[in-house]
Amino acid sequence: MKKLFILIVLAYPMGYAAFRTIQAETRDLDGLTYVIYPAQAAWLYYTFRPIAYLDAWLTGMNSHLGPHPEEAAR
């Protein structure tokens, strides 16, 4: 049981780090980097939201669900 707990505690931040690396996108308009959660997979947004707050506080990298509004209009 202890090993399962340790595995879960390690898998969550490692999973977020991998997702963050894959989904990071620099916005041309303001030059800031964002983690973009796919709109079709909102469960990822809600799963990683707690650690995304910590990430934003530590690194300043923001995140949001779906594309930027001006990019969605294209």
N, CA, C, O and CB atoms as a CASP TS submission, in Angstrom:
PFRMAT TS
TARGET T0000
AUTHOR 0000-0000-0000
METHOD Language model
MODEL 1
PARENT N/A
ATOM      1  N   MET     1       0.823  -1.196   0.000  1.00  0.00           N
ATOM      2  CA  MET     1       0.000   0.000   0.000  1.00  0.00           C
ATOM      3  C   MET     1       0.870   1.265   0.000  1.00  0.00           C
ATOM      4  O   MET     1       0.553   2.259  -0.653  1.00  0.00           O
ATOM      5  CB  MET     1      -0.938  -0.004   1.213  1.00  0.00           C
ATOM      6  N   LYS     2       1.965   1.196   0.745  1.00  0.00           N
ATOM      7  CA  LYS     2       2.872   2.332   0.825  1.00  0.00           C
ATOM      8  C   LYS     2       3.516   2.636  -0.530  1.00  0.00           C
ATOM      9  O   LYS     2       3.684   3.798  -0.899  1.00  0.00           O
ATOM     10  CB  LYS     2       3.950   2.068   1.869  1.00  0.00           C
ATOM     11  N   LYS     3       3.873   1.583  -1.265  1.00  0.00           N
ATOM     12  CA  LYS     3       4.486   1.754  -2.581  1.00  0.00           C
ATOM     13  C   LYS     3       3.499   2.354  -3.575  1.00  0.00           C
ATOM     14  O   LYS     3       3.880   3.177  -4.408  1.00  0.00           O
ATOM     15  CB  LYS     3       5.007   0.414  -3.105  1.00  0.00           C
ATOM     16  N   LEU     4       2.238   1.951  -3.494  1.00  0.00           N
ATOM     17  CA  LEU     4       1.213   2.504  -4.364  1.00  0.00           C
ATOM     18  C   LEU     4       1.044   4.001  -4.100  1.00  0.00           C
ATOM     19  O   LEU     4       0.922   4.791  -5.036  1.00  0.00           O
ATOM     20  CB  LEU     4      -0.122   1.766  -4.162  1.00  0.00           C
ATOM     21  N   PHE     5       1.037   4.377  -2.850  1.00  0.00           N
ATOM     22  CA  PHE     5       0.920   5.800  -2.486  1.00  0.00           C
ATOM     23  C   PHE     5       2.100   6.593  -3.042  1.00  0.00           C
ATOM     24  O   PHE     5       1.915   7.669  -3.611  1.00  0.00           O
ATOM     25  CB  PHE     5       0.844   5.967  -0.947  1.00  0.00           C
ATOM     26  N   ILE     6       3.298   6.070  -2.880  1.00  0.00           N
ATOM     27  CA  ILE     6       4.491   6.744  -3.396  1.00  0.00           C
ATOM     28  C   ILE     6       4.433   6.855  -4.914  1.00  0.00           C
ATOM     29  O   ILE     6       4.797   7.886  -5.478  1.00  0.00           O
ATOM     30  CB  ILE     6       5.764   5.995  -2.968  1.00  0.00           C
ATOM     31  N   LEU     7       3.978   5.803  -5.570  1.00  0.00           N
ATOM     32  CA  LEU     7       3.842   5.819  -7.030  1.00  0.00           C
ATOM     33  C   LEU     7       2.865   6.906  -7.481  1.00  0.00           C
ATOM     34  O   LEU     7       3.139   7.639  -8.431  1.00  0.00           O
ATOM     35  CB  LEU     7       3.373   4.445  -7.540  1.00  0.00           C
ATOM     36  N   ILE     8       1.743   7.004  -6.805  1.00  0.00           N
ATOM     37  CA  ILE     8       0.747   8.026  -7.152  1.00  0.00           C
ATOM     38  C   ILE     8       1.290   9.420  -6.904  1.00  0.00           C
ATOM     39  O   ILE     8       1.107  10.317  -7.728  1.00  0.00           O
ATOM     40  CB  ILE     8      -0.542   7.818  -6.350  1.00  0.00           C
ATOM     41  N   VAL     9       1.955   9.608  -5.776  1.00  0.00           N
ATOM     42  CA  VAL     9       2.516  10.926  -5.442  1.00  0.00           C
ATOM     43  C   VAL     9       3.573  11.346  -6.457  1.00  0.00           C
ATOM     44  O   VAL     9       3.695  12.533  -6.759  1.00  0.00           O
ATOM     45  CB  VAL     9       3.125  10.910  -4.030  1.00  0.00           C
ATOM     46  N   LEU    10       4.332  10.403  -6.983  1.00  0.00           N
ATOM     47  CA  LEU    10       5.349  10.729  -7.990  1.00  0.00           C
ATOM     48  C   LEU    10       4.775  10.840  -9.394  1.00  0.00           C
ATOM     49  O   LEU    10       5.254  11.646 -10.192  1.00  0.00           O
ATOM     50  CB  LEU    10       6.439   9.684  -7.977  1.00  0.00           C
ATOM     51  N   ALA    11       3.763  10.049  -9.709  1.00  0.00           N
ATOM     52  CA  ALA    11       3.199  10.028 -11.058  1.00  0.00           C
ATOM     53  C   ALA    11       2.477  11.334 -11.396  1.00  0.00           C
ATOM     54  O   ALA    11       2.530  11.782 -12.541  1.00  0.00           O
ATOM     55  CB  ALA    11       2.239   8.855 -11.204  1.00  0.00           C
ATOM     56  N   TYR    12       1.811  11.944 -10.432  1.00  0.00           N
ATOM     57  CA  TYR    12       1.053  13.168 -10.690  1.00  0.00           C
ATOM     58  C   TYR    12       1.949  14.318 -11.170  1.00  0.00           C
ATOM     59  O   TYR    12       1.694  14.866 -12.242  1.00  0.00           O
ATOM     60  CB  TYR    12       0.307  13.587  -9.432  1.00  0.00           C
ATOM     61  N   PRO    13       2.983  14.703 -10.418  1.00  0.00           N
ATOM     62  CA  PRO    13       3.835  15.797 -10.926  1.00  0.00           C
ATOM     63  C   PRO    13       4.625  15.426 -12.174  1.00  0.00           C
ATOM     64  O   PRO    13       4.887  16.282 -13.019  1.00  0.00           O
ATOM     65  CB  PRO    13       4.797  16.235  -9.852  1.00  0.00           C
ATOM     66  N   MET    14       5.005  14.164 -12.296  1.00  0.00           N
ATOM     67  CA  MET    14       5.738  13.749 -13.495  1.00  0.00           C
ATOM     68  C   MET    14       4.825  13.774 -14.715  1.00  0.00           C
ATOM     69  O   MET    14       5.253  14.159 -15.803  1.00  0.00           O
ATOM     70  CB  MET    14       6.335  12.340 -13.306  1.00  0.00           C
ATOM     71  N   GLY    15       3.576  13.367 -14.541  1.00  0.00           N
ATOM     72  CA  GLY    15       2.606  13.426 -15.627  1.00  0.00           C
ATOM     73  C   GLY    15       2.340  14.855 -16.050  1.00  0.00           C
ATOM     74  O   GLY    15       2.240  15.150 -17.241  1.00  0.00           O
ATOM     75  N   TYR    16       2.225  15.749 -15.068  1.00  0.00           N
ATOM     76  CA  TYR    16       2.017  17.157 -15.389  1.00  0.00           C
ATOM     77  C   TYR    16       3.234  17.727 -16.115  1.00  0.00           C
ATOM     78  O   TYR    16       3.085  18.475 -17.081  1.00  0.00           O
ATOM     79  CB  TYR    16       1.730  17.964 -14.111  1.00  0.00           C
ATOM     80  N   ALA    17       4.428  17.380 -15.657  1.00  0.00           N
ATOM     81  CA  ALA    17       5.645  17.888 -16.299  1.00  0.00           C
ATOM     82  C   ALA    17       5.717  17.448 -17.762  1.00  0.00           C
ATOM     83  O   ALA    17       6.109  18.227 -18.631  1.00  0.00           O
ATOM     84  CB  ALA    17       6.895  17.402 -15.539  1.00  0.00           C
ATOM     85  N   ALA    18       5.342  16.216 -18.021  1.00  0.00           N
ATOM     86  CA  ALA    18       5.339  15.733 -19.413  1.00  0.00           C
ATOM     87  C   ALA    18       4.278  16.461 -20.226  1.00  0.00           C
ATOM     88  O   ALA    18       4.545  16.891 -21.348  1.00  0.00           O
ATOM     89  CB  ALA    18       5.092  14.207 -19.465  1.00  0.00           C
ATOM     90  N   PHE    19       3.082  16.605 -19.675  1.00  0.00           N
ATOM     91  CA  PHE    19       2.000  17.307 -20.366  1.00  0.00           C
ATOM     92  C   PHE    19       2.383  18.761 -20.626  1.00  0.00           C
ATOM     93  O   PHE    19       2.146  19.286 -21.714  1.00  0.00           O
ATOM     94  CB  PHE    19       0.700  17.238 -19.544  1.00  0.00           C
ATOM     95  N   ARG    20       2.972  19.405 -19.628  1.00  0.00           N
ATOM     96  CA  ARG    20       3.392  20.805 -19.733  1.00  0.00           C
ATOM     97  C   ARG    20       4.420  20.977 -20.850  1.00  0.00           C
ATOM     98  O   ARG    20       4.358  21.945 -21.608  1.00  0.00           O
ATOM     99  CB  ARG    20       3.976  21.298 -18.392  1.00  0.00           C
ATOM    100  N   THR    21       5.349  20.057 -20.951  1.00  0.00           N
ATOM    101  CA  THR    21       6.376  20.122 -21.985  1.00  0.00           C
ATOM    102  C   THR    21       5.765  19.985 -23.379  1.00  0.00           C
ATOM    103  O   THR    21       6.147  20.704 -24.302  1.00  0.00           O
ATOM    104  CB  THR    21       7.426  19.030 -21.760  1.00  0.00           C
ATOM    105  N   ILE    22       4.826  19.072 -23.526  1.00  0.00           N
ATOM    106  CA  ILE    22       4.195  18.829 -24.826  1.00  0.00           C
ATOM    107  C   ILE    22       3.262  19.966 -25.226  1.00  0.00           C
ATOM    108  O   ILE    22       3.212  20.338 -26.398  1.00  0.00           O
ATOM    109  CB  ILE    22       3.424  17.518 -24.799  1.00  0.00           C
ATOM    110  N   GLN    23       2.525  20.522 -24.270  1.00  0.00           N
ATOM    111  CA  GLN    23       1.470  21.488 -24.567  1.00  0.00           C
ATOM    112  C   GLN    23       1.878  22.956 -24.378  1.00  0.00           C
ATOM    113  O   GLN    23       1.027  23.837 -24.501  1.00  0.00           O
ATOM    114  CB  GLN    23       0.291  21.198 -23.707  1.00  0.00           C
ATOM    115  N   ALA    24       3.134  23.238 -24.086  1.00  0.00           N
ATOM    116  CA  ALA    24       3.575  24.625 -23.921  1.00  0.00           C
ATOM    117  C   ALA    24       3.563  25.338 -25.264  1.00  0.00           C
ATOM    118  O   ALA    24       3.990  24.789 -26.280  1.00  0.00           O
ATOM    119  CB  ALA    24       4.987  24.682 -23.295  1.00  0.00           C
ATOM    120  N   GLU    25       3.069  26.561 -25.252  1.00  0.00           N
ATOM    121  CA  GLU    25       2.926  27.338 -26.484  1.00  0.00           C
ATOM    122  C   GLU    25       3.208  28.805 -26.175  1.00  0.00           C
ATOM    123  O   GLU    25       2.648  29.364 -25.232  1.00  0.00           O
ATOM    124  CB  GLU    25       1.501  27.164 -27.100  1.00  0.00           C
ATOM    125  N   THR    26       4.072  29.422 -26.965  1.00  0.00           N
ATOM    126  CA  THR    26       4.370  30.842 -26.778  1.00  0.00           C
ATOM    127  C   THR    26       3.425  31.655 -27.651  1.00  0.00           C
ATOM    128  O   THR    26       3.315  31.431 -28.856  1.00  0.00           O
ATOM    129  CB  THR    26       5.860  31.160 -27.123  1.00  0.00           C
ATOM    130  N   ARG    27       2.767  32.577 -27.033  1.00  0.00           N
ATOM    131  CA  ARG    27       1.792  33.418 -27.727  1.00  0.00           C
ATOM    132  C   ARG    27       2.512  34.589 -28.392  1.00  0.00           C
ATOM    133  O   ARG    27       3.306  35.274 -27.747  1.00  0.00           O
ATOM    134  CB  ARG    27       0.700  33.932 -26.743  1.00  0.00           C
ATOM    135  N   ASP    28       2.243  34.823 -29.664  1.00  0.00           N
ATOM    136  CA  ASP    28       2.896  35.891 -30.412  1.00  0.00           C
ATOM    137  C   ASP    28       2.514  37.278 -29.890  1.00  0.00           C
ATOM    138  O   ASP    28       3.344  38.187 -29.864  1.00  0.00           O
ATOM    139  CB  ASP    28       2.543  35.779 -31.884  1.00  0.00           C
ATOM    140  N   LEU    29       1.271  37.432 -29.481  1.00  0.00           N
ATOM    141  CA  LEU    29       0.755  38.730 -29.075  1.00  0.00           C
ATOM    142  C   LEU    29       1.481  39.316 -27.862  1.00  0.00           C
ATOM    143  O   LEU    29       1.827  40.497 -27.861  1.00  0.00           O
ATOM    144  CB  LEU    29      -0.709  38.614 -28.775  1.00  0.00           C
ATOM    145  N   ASP    30       1.714  38.496 -26.828  1.00  0.00           N
ATOM    146  CA  ASP    30       2.347  39.019 -25.613  1.00  0.00           C
ATOM    147  C   ASP    30       3.698  38.374 -25.294  1.00  0.00           C
ATOM    148  O   ASP    30       4.367  38.787 -24.347  1.00  0.00           O
ATOM    149  CB  ASP    30       1.421  38.826 -24.445  1.00  0.00           C
ATOM    150  N   GLY    31       4.102  37.383 -26.059  1.00  0.00           N
ATOM    151  CA  GLY    31       5.397  36.742 -25.859  1.00  0.00           C
ATOM    152  C   GLY    31       5.467  35.828 -24.648  1.00  0.00           C
ATOM    153  O   GLY    31       6.550  35.351 -24.308  1.00  0.00           O
ATOM    154  N   LEU    32       4.342  35.570 -23.984  1.00  0.00           N
ATOM    155  CA  LEU    32       4.320  34.702 -22.810  1.00  0.00           C
ATOM    156  C   LEU    32       4.049  33.260 -23.226  1.00  0.00           C
ATOM    157  O   LEU    32       3.423  33.002 -24.254  1.00  0.00           O
ATOM    158  CB  LEU    32       3.257  35.181 -21.799  1.00  0.00           C
ATOM    159  N   THR    33       4.528  32.333 -22.413  1.00  0.00           N
ATOM    160  CA  THR    33       4.318  30.924 -22.674  1.00  0.00           C
ATOM    161  C   THR    33       3.155  30.423 -21.830  1.00  0.00           C
ATOM    162  O   THR    33       3.054  30.738 -20.645  1.00  0.00           O
ATOM    163  CB  THR    33       5.595  30.113 -22.385  1.00  0.00           C
ATOM    164  N   TYR    34       2.281  29.642 -22.452  1.00  0.00           N
ATOM    165  CA  TYR    34       1.091  29.104 -21.800  1.00  0.00           C
ATOM    166  C   TYR    34       1.044  27.595 -21.978  1.00  0.00           C
ATOM    167  O   TYR    34       1.540  27.058 -22.968  1.00  0.00           O
ATOM    168  CB  TYR    34      -0.188  29.755 -22.365  1.00  0.00           C
ATOM    169  N   VAL    35       0.444  26.919 -21.010  1.00  0.00           N
ATOM    170  CA  VAL    35       0.110  25.512 -21.163  1.00  0.00           C
ATOM    171  C   VAL    35      -1.320  25.496 -21.685  1.00  0.00           C
ATOM    172  O   VAL    35      -2.231  25.986 -21.017  1.00  0.00           O
ATOM    173  CB  VAL    35       0.266  24.696 -19.798  1.00  0.00           C
ATOM    174  N   ILE    36      -1.522  24.942 -22.866  1.00  0.00           N
ATOM    175  CA  ILE    36      -2.839  24.932 -23.499  1.00  0.00           C
ATOM    176  C   ILE    36      -3.464  23.548 -23.315  1.00  0.00           C
ATOM    177  O   ILE    36      -2.949  22.548 -23.814  1.00  0.00           O
ATOM    178  CB  ILE    36      -2.738  25.303 -25.016  1.00  0.00           C
ATOM    179  N   TYR    37      -4.574  23.513 -22.597  1.00  0.00           N
ATOM    180  CA  TYR    37      -5.319  22.267 -22.411  1.00  0.00           C
ATOM    181  C   TYR    37      -6.292  22.109 -23.569  1.00  0.00           C
ATOM    182  O   TYR    37      -6.997  23.061 -23.903  1.00  0.00           O
ATOM    183  CB  TYR    37      -6.074  22.253 -21.040  1.00  0.00           C
ATOM    184  N   PRO    38      -6.353  20.937 -24.193  1.00  0.00           N
ATOM    185  CA  PRO    38      -7.298  20.737 -25.299  1.00  0.00           C
ATOM    186  C   PRO    38      -8.744  20.904 -24.812  1.00  0.00           C
ATOM    187  O   PRO    38      -9.112  20.381 -23.760  1.00  0.00           O
ATOM    188  CB  PRO    38      -7.103  19.332 -25.929  1.00  0.00           C
ATOM    189  N   ALA    39      -9.545  21.622 -25.568  1.00  0.00           N
ATOM    190  CA  ALA    39     -10.936  21.860 -25.181  1.00  0.00           C
ATOM    191  C   ALA    39     -11.728  20.557 -25.139  1.00  0.00           C
ATOM    192  O   ALA    39     -12.672  20.439 -24.359  1.00  0.00           O
ATOM    193  CB  ALA    39     -11.597  22.846 -26.149  1.00  0.00           C
ATOM    194  N   GLN    40     -11.360  19.573 -25.968  1.00  0.00           N
ATOM    195  CA  GLN    40     -12.061  18.301 -26.005  1.00  0.00           C
ATOM    196  C   GLN    40     -11.732  17.417 -24.801  1.00  0.00           C
ATOM    197  O   GLN    40     -12.451  16.455 -24.528  1.00  0.00           O
ATOM    198  CB  GLN    40     -11.727  17.572 -27.282  1.00  0.00           C
ATOM    199  N   ALA    41     -10.663  17.729 -24.085  1.00  0.00           N
ATOM    200  CA  ALA    41     -10.231  16.923 -22.936  1.00  0.00           C
ATOM    201  C   ALA    41     -10.212  17.783 -21.681  1.00  0.00           C
ATOM    202  O   ALA    41      -9.168  17.970 -21.057  1.00  0.00           O
ATOM    203  CB  ALA    41      -8.830  16.304 -23.186  1.00  0.00           C
ATOM    204  N   ALA    42     -11.363  18.295 -21.324  1.00  0.00           N
ATOM    205  CA  ALA    42     -11.463  19.155 -20.140  1.00  0.00           C
ATOM    206  C   ALA    42     -11.069  18.416 -18.866  1.00  0.00           C
ATOM    207  O   ALA    42     -10.676  19.049 -17.886  1.00  0.00           O
ATOM    208  CB  ALA    42     -12.881  19.696 -20.003  1.00  0.00           C
ATOM    209  N   TRP    43     -11.165  17.101 -18.863  1.00  0.00           N
ATOM    210  CA  TRP    43     -10.781  16.344 -17.677  1.00  0.00           C
ATOM    211  C   TRP    43      -9.303  16.548 -17.347  1.00  0.00           C
ATOM    212  O   TRP    43      -8.922  16.507 -16.177  1.00  0.00           O
ATOM    213  CB  TRP    43     -11.075  14.855 -17.879  1.00  0.00           C
ATOM    214  N   LEU    44      -8.461  16.768 -18.368  1.00  0.00           N
ATOM    215  CA  LEU    44      -7.049  17.067 -18.114  1.00  0.00           C
ATOM    216  C   LEU    44      -6.894  18.397 -17.392  1.00  0.00           C
ATOM    217  O   LEU    44      -6.069  18.540 -16.489  1.00  0.00           O
ATOM    218  CB  LEU    44      -6.259  17.089 -19.427  1.00  0.00           C
ATOM    219  N   TYR    45      -7.694  19.355 -17.803  1.00  0.00           N
ATOM    220  CA  TYR    45      -7.668  20.676 -17.171  1.00  0.00           C
ATOM    221  C   TYR    45      -7.986  20.554 -15.686  1.00  0.00           C
ATOM    222  O   TYR    45      -7.281  21.104 -14.840  1.00  0.00           O
ATOM    223  CB  TYR    45      -8.670  21.631 -17.857  1.00  0.00           C
ATOM    224  N   TYR    46      -9.047  19.832 -15.386  1.00  0.00           N
ATOM    225  CA  TYR    46      -9.457  19.703 -13.984  1.00  0.00           C
ATOM    226  C   TYR    46      -8.527  18.794 -13.190  1.00  0.00           C
ATOM    227  O   TYR    46      -8.371  18.976 -11.983  1.00  0.00           O
ATOM    228  CB  TYR    46     -10.876  19.171 -13.906  1.00  0.00           C
ATOM    229  N   THR    47      -7.918  17.837 -13.838  1.00  0.00           N
ATOM    230  CA  THR    47      -6.971  16.951 -13.152  1.00  0.00           C
ATOM    231  C   THR    47      -5.702  17.683 -12.771  1.00  0.00           C
ATOM    232  O   THR    47      -5.217  17.545 -11.648  1.00  0.00           O
ATOM    233  CB  THR    47      -6.630  15.755 -14.028  1.00  0.00           C
ATOM    234  N   PHE    48      -5.158  18.461 -13.696  1.00  0.00           N
ATOM    235  CA  PHE    48      -3.886  19.124 -13.464  1.00  0.00           C
ATOM    236  C   PHE    48      -4.020  20.548 -12.919  1.00  0.00           C
ATOM    237  O   PHE    48      -3.005  21.200 -12.675  1.00  0.00           O
ATOM    238  CB  PHE    48      -3.108  19.152 -14.735  1.00  0.00           C
ATOM    239  N   ARG    49      -5.221  21.039 -12.725  1.00  0.00           N
ATOM    240  CA  ARG    49      -5.403  22.423 -12.287  1.00  0.00           C
ATOM    241  C   ARG    49      -4.722  22.729 -10.953  1.00  0.00           C
ATOM    242  O   ARG    49      -4.100  23.784 -10.834  1.00  0.00           O
ATOM    243  CB  ARG    49      -6.873  22.729 -12.178  1.00  0.00           C
ATOM    244  N   PRO    50      -4.808  21.858  -9.945  1.00  0.00           N
ATOM    245  CA  PRO    50      -4.126  22.184  -8.678  1.00  0.00           C
ATOM    246  C   PRO    50      -2.620  22.388  -8.840  1.00  0.00           C
ATOM    247  O   PRO    50      -2.061  23.330  -8.278  1.00  0.00           O
ATOM    248  CB  PRO    50      -4.371  21.082  -7.666  1.00  0.00           C
ATOM    249  N   ILE    51      -1.968  21.525  -9.594  1.00  0.00           N
ATOM    250  CA  ILE    51      -0.522  21.664  -9.773  1.00  0.00           C
ATOM    251  C   ILE    51      -0.199  22.808 -10.736  1.00  0.00           C
ATOM    252  O   ILE    51       0.890  23.379 -10.671  1.00  0.00           O
ATOM    253  CB  ILE    51       0.083  20.348 -10.293  1.00  0.00           C
ATOM    254  N   ALA    52      -1.134  23.148 -11.627  1.00  0.00           N
ATOM    255  CA  ALA    52      -0.917  24.271 -12.545  1.00  0.00           C
ATOM    256  C   ALA    52      -0.874  25.593 -11.770  1.00  0.00           C
ATOM    257  O   ALA    52      -0.133  26.503 -12.141  1.00  0.00           O
ATOM    258  CB  ALA    52      -2.031  24.315 -13.625  1.00  0.00           C
ATOM    259  N   TYR    53      -1.665  25.705 -10.695  1.00  0.00           N
ATOM    260  CA  TYR    53      -1.594  26.909  -9.853  1.00  0.00           C
ATOM    261  C   TYR    53      -0.206  27.038  -9.233  1.00  0.00           C
ATOM    262  O   TYR    53       0.371  28.125  -9.212  1.00  0.00           O
ATOM    263  CB  TYR    53      -2.675  26.867  -8.740  1.00  0.00           C
ATOM    264  N   LEU    54       0.321  25.941  -8.736  1.00  0.00           N
ATOM    265  CA  LEU    54       1.666  25.949  -8.159  1.00  0.00           C
ATOM    266  C   LEU    54       2.702  26.288  -9.227  1.00  0.00           C
ATOM    267  O   LEU    54       3.624  27.064  -8.975  1.00  0.00           O
ATOM    268  CB  LEU    54       1.989  24.585  -7.516  1.00  0.00           C
ATOM    269  N   ASP    55       2.556  25.718 -10.398  1.00  0.00           N
ATOM    270  CA  ASP    55       3.458  25.987 -11.518  1.00  0.00           C
ATOM    271  C   ASP    55       3.433  27.469 -11.885  1.00  0.00           C
ATOM    272  O   ASP    55       4.483  28.078 -12.089  1.00  0.00           O
ATOM    273  CB  ASP    55       3.075  25.129 -12.739  1.00  0.00           C
ATOM    274  N   ALA    56       2.248  28.041 -11.969  1.00  0.00           N
ATOM    275  CA  ALA    56       2.128  29.463 -12.312  1.00  0.00           C
ATOM    276  C   ALA    56       2.774  30.332 -11.244  1.00  0.00           C
ATOM    277  O   ALA    56       3.412  31.336 -11.562  1.00  0.00           O
ATOM    278  CB  ALA    56       0.651  29.856 -12.488  1.00  0.00           C
ATOM    279  N   TRP    57       2.618  29.962 -10.004  1.00  0.00           N
ATOM    280  CA  TRP    57       3.203  30.730  -8.908  1.00  0.00           C
ATOM    281  C   TRP    57       4.729  30.645  -8.934  1.00  0.00           C
ATOM    282  O   TRP    57       5.411  31.643  -8.701  1.00  0.00           O
ATOM    283  CB  TRP    57       2.668  30.228  -7.560  1.00  0.00           C
ATOM    284  N   LEU    58       5.265  29.456  -9.217  1.00  0.00           N
ATOM    285  CA  LEU    58       6.712  29.262  -9.212  1.00  0.00           C
ATOM    286  C   LEU    58       7.396  29.771 -10.480  1.00  0.00           C
ATOM    287  O   LEU    58       8.478  30.353 -10.404  1.00  0.00           O
ATOM    288  CB  LEU    58       7.022  27.805  -9.030  1.00  0.00           C
ATOM    289  N   THR    59       6.784  29.561 -11.634  1.00  0.00           N
ATOM    290  CA  THR    59       7.457  29.862 -12.903  1.00  0.00           C
ATOM    291  C   THR    59       6.835  31.014 -13.683  1.00  0.00           C
ATOM    292  O   THR    59       7.470  31.567 -14.581  1.00  0.00           O
ATOM    293  CB  THR    59       7.460  28.644 -13.764  1.00  0.00           C
ATOM    294  N   GLY    60       5.600  31.381 -13.349  1.00  0.00           N
ATOM    295  CA  GLY    60       4.925  32.440 -14.089  1.00  0.00           C
ATOM    296  C   GLY    60       4.274  31.963 -15.375  1.00  0.00           C
ATOM    297  O   GLY    60       3.719  32.769 -16.122  1.00  0.00           O
ATOM    298  N   MET    61       4.334  30.646 -15.647  1.00  0.00           N
ATOM    299  CA  MET    61       3.715  30.104 -16.856  1.00  0.00           C
ATOM    300  C   MET    61       2.225  29.899 -16.591  1.00  0.00           C
ATOM    301  O   MET    61       1.841  29.123 -15.716  1.00  0.00           O
ATOM    302  CB  MET    61       4.396  28.761 -17.288  1.00  0.00           C
ATOM    303  N   ASN    62       1.404  30.594 -17.345  1.00  0.00           N
ATOM    304  CA  ASN    62      -0.041  30.482 -17.184  1.00  0.00           C
ATOM    305  C   ASN    62      -0.581  29.341 -18.026  1.00  0.00           C
ATOM    306  O   ASN    62       0.141  28.742 -18.823  1.00  0.00           O
ATOM    307  CB  ASN    62      -0.732  31.794 -17.562  1.00  0.00           C
ATOM    308  N   SER    63      -1.853  29.053 -17.841  1.00  0.00           N
ATOM    309  CA  SER    63      -2.479  27.982 -18.604  1.00  0.00           C
ATOM    310  C   SER    63      -3.952  28.299 -18.800  1.00  0.00           C
ATOM    311  O   SER    63      -4.539  29.087 -18.059  1.00  0.00           O
ATOM    312  CB  SER    63      -2.302  26.619 -17.898  1.00  0.00           C
ATOM    313  N   HIS    64      -4.539  27.668 -19.814  1.00  0.00           N
ATOM    314  CA  HIS    64      -5.980  27.804 -20.011  1.00  0.00           C
ATOM    315  C   HIS    64      -6.510  26.688 -20.893  1.00  0.00           C
ATOM    316  O   HIS    64      -5.757  25.971 -21.553  1.00  0.00           O
ATOM    317  CB  HIS    64      -6.313  29.165 -20.626  1.00  0.00           C
ATOM    318  N   LEU    65      -7.816  26.566 -20.883  1.00  0.00           N
ATOM    319  CA  LEU    65      -8.517  25.522 -21.615  1.00  0.00           C
ATOM    320  C   LEU    65      -8.856  26.023 -23.009  1.00  0.00           C
ATOM    321  O   LEU    65      -9.512  27.055 -23.151  1.00  0.00           O
ATOM    322  CB  LEU    65      -9.793  25.082 -20.866  1.00  0.00           C
ATOM    323  N   GLY    66      -8.423  25.317 -24.027  1.00  0.00           N
ATOM    324  CA  GLY    66      -8.707  25.692 -25.409  1.00  0.00           C
ATOM    325  C   GLY    66      -7.757  26.750 -25.929  1.00  0.00           C
ATOM    326  O   GLY    66      -6.931  27.274 -25.181  1.00  0.00           O
ATOM    327  N   PRO    67      -7.872  27.067 -27.213  1.00  0.00           N
ATOM    328  CA  PRO    67      -6.975  28.063 -27.825  1.00  0.00           C
ATOM    329  C   PRO    67      -7.281  29.472 -27.329  1.00  0.00           C
ATOM    330  O   PRO    67      -8.334  29.725 -26.744  1.00  0.00           O
ATOM    331  CB  PRO    67      -7.090  28.018 -29.355  1.00  0.00           C
ATOM    332  N   HIS    68      -6.350  30.377 -27.571  1.00  0.00           N
ATOM    333  CA  HIS    68      -6.578  31.787 -27.242  1.00  0.00           C
ATOM    334  C   HIS    68      -7.756  32.294 -28.076  1.00  0.00           C
ATOM    335  O   HIS    68      -7.942  31.843 -29.206  1.00  0.00           O
ATOM    336  CB  HIS    68      -5.287  32.650 -27.506  1.00  0.00           C
ATOM    337  N   PRO    69      -8.552  33.219 -27.542  1.00  0.00           N
ATOM    338  CA  PRO    69      -9.744  33.684 -28.267  1.00  0.00           C
ATOM    339  C   PRO    69      -9.467  34.177 -29.688  1.00  0.00           C
ATOM    340  O   PRO    69     -10.229  33.864 -30.602  1.00  0.00           O
ATOM    341  CB  PRO    69     -10.393  34.786 -27.492  1.00  0.00           C
ATOM    342  N   GLU    70      -8.409  34.930 -29.886  1.00  0.00           N
ATOM    343  CA  GLU    70      -8.127  35.447 -31.225  1.00  0.00           C
ATOM    344  C   GLU    70      -7.663  34.330 -32.155  1.00  0.00           C
ATOM    345  O   GLU    70      -7.841  34.433 -33.368  1.00  0.00           O
ATOM    346  CB  GLU    70      -7.067  36.554 -31.160  1.00  0.00           C
ATOM    347  N   GLU    71      -7.071  33.263 -31.611  1.00  0.00           N
ATOM    348  CA  GLU    71      -6.640  32.136 -32.435  1.00  0.00           C
ATOM    349  C   GLU    71      -7.828  31.242 -32.792  1.00  0.00           C
ATOM    350  O   GLU    71      -7.842  30.628 -33.859  1.00  0.00           O
ATOM    351  CB  GLU    71      -5.557  31.319 -31.704  1.00  0.00           C
ATOM    352  N   ALA    72      -8.810  31.168 -31.921  1.00  0.00           N
ATOM    353  CA  ALA    72      -9.996  30.352 -32.183  1.00  0.00           C
ATOM    354  C   ALA    72     -10.834  30.952 -33.301  1.00  0.00           C
ATOM    355  O   ALA    72     -11.549  30.230 -33.995  1.00  0.00           O
ATOM    356  CB  ALA    72     -10.840  30.208 -30.914  1.00  0.00           C
ATOM    357  N   ALA    73     -10.754  32.270 -33.481  1.00  0.00           N
ATOM    358  CA  ALA    73     -11.534  32.960 -34.507  1.00  0.00           C
ATOM    359  C   ALA    73     -10.969  32.742 -35.914  1.00  0.00           C
ATOM    360  O   ALA    73     -11.663  32.984 -36.901  1.00  0.00           O
ATOM    361  CB  ALA    73     -11.588  34.447 -34.201  1.00  0.00           C
ATOM    362  N   ARG    74      -9.731  32.294 -36.011  1.00  0.00           N
ATOM    363  CA  ARG    74      -9.100  32.099 -37.325  1.00  0.00           C
ATOM    364  C   ARG    74      -9.702  30.975 -38.093  1.00  0.00           C
ATOM    365  O   ARG    74      -9.275  30.694 -39.212  1.00  0.00           O
ATOM    366  CB  ARG    74      -7.643  31.851 -37.174  1.00  0.00           C
TER
END
